[in-house]
Amino acid sequence: MPNYQRMYAILCAAASEALDALPDTADNAEGRLLLQTALFQAEDIYIAQADDAGT
C-alpha cells in the first residue's frame, strides 16, 4: 500500500522550500499564491482524514 503520509510530507516540504526560494516580488506573486493555496488545501485534507480516522 502506498505511504501517502510520506508522499504528503515530501511534496509539502518541497513546495514550502520552493516558496522560500522564490523572491516575494510581483513577478512571482501568482506562482507563490498557487503554491500556498495548494499547501493549505493539502493540509486541510490531511487533517480532515486524520480526524475521520480518529487519530
NUMI-766301 format. One record per residue: z, y, x of N, C-alpha, C in turn. Coordinates in Angstrom, 3 decimals. Atoms other than C-alpha are relative to their C-alpha. Example, Ala and Ser with C-alpha at 12.3 -4.5 7.8 and 13.67 -1.06 7.14 Angstrom:
// NUMI-766301
{n_c3: 0.000, n_c2: -1.190, n_c1: 0.890, ca_c3: 7.800, ca_c2: -4.500, ca_c1: 12.300, c_c3: 0.000, c_c2: 1.200, c_c1: 0.900}
{n_c3: -0.060, n_c2: -1.190, n_c1: -0.820, ca_c3: 7.140, ca_c2: -1.060, ca_c1: 13.670, c_c3: 0.730, c_c2: 1.090, c_c1: -0.770}
//
This chain:
// NUMI-766301
{n_c3: 0.000, n_c2: -1.174, n_c1: 0.835, ca_c3: 0.000, ca_c2: 0.000, ca_c1: 0.000, c_c3: 0.000, c_c2: 1.249, c_c1: 0.889}
{n_c3: 0.059, n_c2: -1.212, n_c1: -0.818, ca_c3: -0.854, ca_c2: 3.470, ca_c1: 1.344, c_c3: 1.346, c_c2: 0.718, c_c1: 0.026}
{n_c3: -1.234, n_c2: -0.758, n_c1: -0.156, ca_c3: 2.033, ca_c2: 5.529, ca_c1: 2.647, c_c3: -0.286, c_c2: 1.457, c_c1: -0.371}
{n_c3: 0.333, n_c2: -1.333, n_c1: 0.486, ca_c3: 1.494, ca_c2: 8.629, ca_c1: 0.502, c_c3: 0.977, c_c2: 1.059, c_c1: 0.510}
{n_c3: -0.980, n_c2: -0.953, n_c1: -0.504, ca_c3: 4.699, ca_c2: 10.273, ca_c1: 1.699, c_c3: -0.390, c_c2: 0.465, c_c1: 1.401}
{n_c3: 0.415, n_c2: -0.352, n_c1: -1.362, ca_c3: 3.498, ca_c2: 10.166, ca_c1: 5.293, c_c3: -1.288, c_c2: 0.814, c_c1: -0.016}
{n_c3: 1.251, n_c2: -0.756, n_c1: 0.100, ca_c3: -0.006, ca_c2: 11.350, ca_c1: 4.323, c_c3: 0.271, c_c2: 1.425, c_c1: -0.452}
{n_c3: -0.385, n_c2: -1.322, n_c1: 0.503, ca_c3: 1.526, ca_c2: 14.252, ca_c1: 2.379, c_c3: 0.600, c_c2: 0.832, c_c1: 1.130}
{n_c3: -0.672, n_c2: -0.722, n_c1: -1.075, ca_c3: 3.706, ca_c2: 15.231, ca_c1: 5.327, c_c3: -0.988, c_c2: 0.437, c_c1: 1.076}
{n_c3: 0.987, n_c2: -0.332, n_c1: -1.027, ca_c3: 0.816, ca_c2: 15.129, ca_c1: 7.797, c_c3: -0.921, c_c2: 1.120, c_c1: -0.469}
{n_c3: 0.922, n_c2: -0.994, n_c1: 0.525, ca_c3: -1.533, ca_c2: 17.120, ca_c1: 5.595, c_c3: 0.680, c_c2: 1.356, c_c1: -0.187}
{n_c3: -0.715, n_c2: -1.262, n_c1: 0.214, ca_c3: 1.051, ca_c2: 19.743, ca_c1: 4.643, c_c3: 0.378, c_c2: 0.651, c_c1: 1.320}
{n_c3: -0.326, n_c2: -0.559, n_c1: -1.314, ca_c3: 2.134, ca_c2: 20.165, ca_c1: 8.244, c_c3: -1.240, c_c2: 0.636, c_c1: 0.630}
{n_c3: 1.236, n_c2: -0.550, n_c1: -0.558, ca_c3: -1.483, ca_c2: 20.698, ca_c1: 9.302, c_c3: -0.402, c_c2: 1.287, c_c1: -0.711}
{n_c3: 0.322, n_c2: -1.216, n_c1: 0.748, ca_c3: -2.078, ca_c2: 23.239, ca_c1: 6.530, c_c3: 0.951, c_c2: 1.128, c_c1: 0.386}
{n_c3: -0.978, n_c2: -1.001, n_c1: -0.404, ca_c3: 1.109, ca_c2: 25.058, ca_c1: 7.491, c_c3: -0.312, c_c2: 0.533, c_c1: 1.393}
{n_c3: 0.365, n_c2: -0.417, n_c1: -1.353, ca_c3: 0.069, ca_c2: 25.128, ca_c1: 11.140, c_c3: -1.262, c_c2: 0.859, c_c1: -0.014}
{n_c3: 1.217, n_c2: -0.799, n_c1: 0.124, ca_c3: -3.365, ca_c2: 26.448, ca_c1: 10.141, c_c3: 0.337, c_c2: 1.402, c_c1: -0.504}
{n_c3: -0.427, n_c2: -1.311, n_c1: 0.492, ca_c3: -1.689, ca_c2: 29.244, ca_c1: 8.177, c_c3: 0.652, c_c2: 0.815, c_c1: 1.112}
{n_c3: -0.650, n_c2: -0.697, n_c1: -1.107, ca_c3: 0.424, ca_c2: 30.121, ca_c1: 11.196, c_c3: -1.012, c_c2: 0.482, c_c1: 1.034}
{n_c3: 1.012, n_c2: -0.343, n_c1: -1.002, ca_c3: -2.673, ca_c2: 30.189, ca_c1: 13.415, c_c3: -0.949, c_c2: 1.101, c_c1: -0.481}
{n_c3: 0.910, n_c2: -1.013, n_c1: 0.541, ca_c3: -4.690, ca_c2: 32.420, ca_c1: 11.071, c_c3: 0.689, c_c2: 1.360, c_c1: -0.024}
{n_c3: -0.589, n_c2: -1.337, n_c1: 0.089, ca_c3: -4.015, ca_c2: 36.109, ca_c1: 11.599, c_c3: 0.016, c_c2: 0.473, c_c1: -1.456}
{n_c3: -0.146, n_c2: -0.505, n_c1: 1.370, ca_c3: -2.832, ca_c2: 37.835, ca_c1: 8.426, c_c3: -0.837, c_c2: 1.277, c_c1: -0.138}
{n_c3: 0.929, n_c2: -1.119, n_c1: 0.126, ca_c3: -5.916, ca_c2: 40.035, ca_c1: 8.035, c_c3: -0.761, c_c2: -0.118, c_c1: -1.308}
{n_c3: 0.793, n_c2: 0.003, n_c1: 1.232, ca_c3: -8.138, ca_c2: 40.985, ca_c1: 5.126, c_c3: -1.113, c_c2: -1.047, c_c1: 0.067}
{n_c3: 1.072, n_c2: 0.991, n_c1: -0.151, ca_c3: -10.875, ca_c2: 38.730, ca_c1: 6.520, c_c3: 0.478, c_c2: -1.420, c_c1: -0.292}
{n_c3: -0.555, n_c2: 1.342, n_c1: 0.181, ca_c3: -8.575, ca_c2: 35.703, ca_c1: 6.300, c_c3: 0.782, c_c2: -0.163, c_c1: -1.303}
{n_c3: -0.860, n_c2: 0.016, n_c1: 1.182, ca_c3: -6.837, ca_c2: 36.580, ca_c1: 3.034, c_c3: -0.360, c_c2: -1.117, c_c1: -0.975}
{n_c3: 0.391, n_c2: 1.027, n_c1: 0.975, ca_c3: -8.872, ca_c2: 34.245, ca_c1: 0.808, c_c3: 0.336, c_c2: -1.398, c_c1: 0.510}
{n_c3: -0.310, n_c2: 1.310, n_c1: -0.572, ca_c3: -8.522, ca_c2: 31.264, ca_c1: 3.150, c_c3: 1.489, c_c2: -0.272, c_c1: 0.039}
{n_c3: -1.457, n_c2: 0.148, n_c1: -0.019, ca_c3: -4.801, ca_c2: 31.857, ca_c1: 3.565, c_c3: 0.529, c_c2: -0.269, c_c1: -1.399}
{n_c3: -0.439, n_c2: 0.192, n_c1: 1.376, ca_c3: -4.351, ca_c2: 32.115, ca_c1: -0.202, c_c3: -0.325, c_c2: -1.414, c_c1: -0.494}
{n_c3: 0.383, n_c2: 1.353, n_c1: 0.402, ca_c3: -6.241, ca_c2: 28.854, ca_c1: -0.776, c_c3: 0.946, c_c2: -1.044, c_c1: 0.605}
{n_c3: -0.909, n_c2: 0.947, n_c1: -0.663, ca_c3: -4.098, ca_c2: 27.005, ca_c1: 1.773, c_c3: 1.410, c_c2: 0.088, c_c1: -0.570}
{n_c3: -1.344, n_c2: -0.162, n_c1: 0.537, ca_c3: -0.844, ca_c2: 28.462, ca_c1: 0.467, c_c3: 0.110, c_c2: -0.562, c_c1: -1.414}
{n_c3: -0.010, n_c2: 0.512, n_c1: 1.370, ca_c3: -1.729, ca_c2: 27.649, ca_c1: -3.133, c_c3: -0.014, c_c2: -1.522, c_c1: -0.012}
{n_c3: 0.068, n_c2: 1.460, n_c1: -0.074, ca_c3: -2.645, ca_c2: 24.073, ca_c1: -2.233, c_c3: 1.332, c_c2: -0.589, c_c1: 0.472}
{n_c3: -1.302, n_c2: 0.483, n_c1: -0.469, ca_c3: 0.624, ca_c2: 23.650, ca_c1: -0.319, c_c3: 1.031, c_c2: 0.038, c_c1: -1.118}
{n_c3: -0.958, n_c2: -0.108, n_c1: 1.101, ca_c3: 2.653, ca_c2: 24.894, ca_c1: -3.291, c_c3: -0.280, c_c2: -1.032, c_c1: -1.085}
{n_c3: 0.349, n_c2: 0.992, n_c1: 1.017, ca_c3: 0.753, ca_c2: 22.638, ca_c1: -5.711, c_c3: 0.394, c_c2: -1.399, c_c1: 0.459}
{n_c3: -0.360, n_c2: 1.317, n_c1: -0.529, ca_c3: 1.223, ca_c2: 19.602, ca_c1: -3.471, c_c3: 1.506, c_c2: -0.198, c_c1: -0.017}
{n_c3: -1.461, n_c2: 0.087, n_c1: 0.012, ca_c3: 4.923, ca_c2: 20.355, ca_c1: -3.145, c_c3: 0.527, c_c2: -0.217, c_c1: -1.419}
{n_c3: -0.419, n_c2: 0.168, n_c1: 1.395, ca_c3: 5.312, ca_c2: 20.694, ca_c1: -6.917, c_c3: -0.234, c_c2: -1.426, c_c1: -0.485}
{n_c3: 0.332, n_c2: 1.373, n_c1: 0.405, ca_c3: 3.583, ca_c2: 17.338, ca_c1: -7.495, c_c3: 0.952, c_c2: -0.987, c_c1: 0.673}
{n_c3: -0.871, n_c2: 0.895, n_c1: -0.764, ca_c3: 5.632, ca_c2: 15.643, ca_c1: -4.772, c_c3: 1.415, c_c2: 0.000, c_c1: -0.578}
{n_c3: -1.365, n_c2: -0.113, n_c1: 0.547, ca_c3: 8.922, ca_c2: 16.945, ca_c1: -6.175, c_c3: 0.064, c_c2: -0.603, c_c1: -1.402}
{n_c3: 0.023, n_c2: 0.545, n_c1: 1.354, ca_c3: 7.965, ca_c2: 16.050, ca_c1: -9.760, c_c3: -0.011, c_c2: -1.528, c_c1: 0.025}
{n_c3: 0.058, n_c2: 1.457, n_c1: -0.083, ca_c3: 7.133, ca_c2: 12.486, ca_c1: -8.749, c_c3: 1.307, c_c2: -0.565, c_c1: 0.507}
{n_c3: -1.291, n_c2: 0.459, n_c1: -0.511, ca_c3: 10.365, ca_c2: 12.161, ca_c1: -6.800, c_c3: 1.041, c_c2: 0.058, c_c1: -1.118}
{n_c3: -0.929, n_c2: -0.114, n_c1: 1.130, ca_c3: 12.276, ca_c2: 13.387, ca_c1: -9.850, c_c3: -0.238, c_c2: -1.117, c_c1: -1.013}
{n_c3: 0.345, n_c2: 1.058, n_c1: 0.952, ca_c3: 10.426, ca_c2: 10.898, ca_c1: -12.076, c_c3: 0.463, c_c2: -1.365, c_c1: 0.506}
{n_c3: -0.410, n_c2: 1.276, n_c1: -0.572, ca_c3: 11.295, ca_c2: 8.088, ca_c1: -9.674, c_c3: 1.515, c_c2: -0.101, c_c1: 0.120}
{n_c3: -1.454, n_c2: 0.016, n_c1: -0.055, ca_c3: 14.957, ca_c2: 9.087, ca_c1: -9.754, c_c3: 0.561, c_c2: 0.116, c_c1: 1.385}
{n_c3: -0.506, n_c2: -0.169, n_c1: -1.365, ca_c3: 15.217, ca_c2: 9.911, ca_c1: -6.071, c_c3: 0.296, c_c2: 1.428, c_c1: 0.287}
//
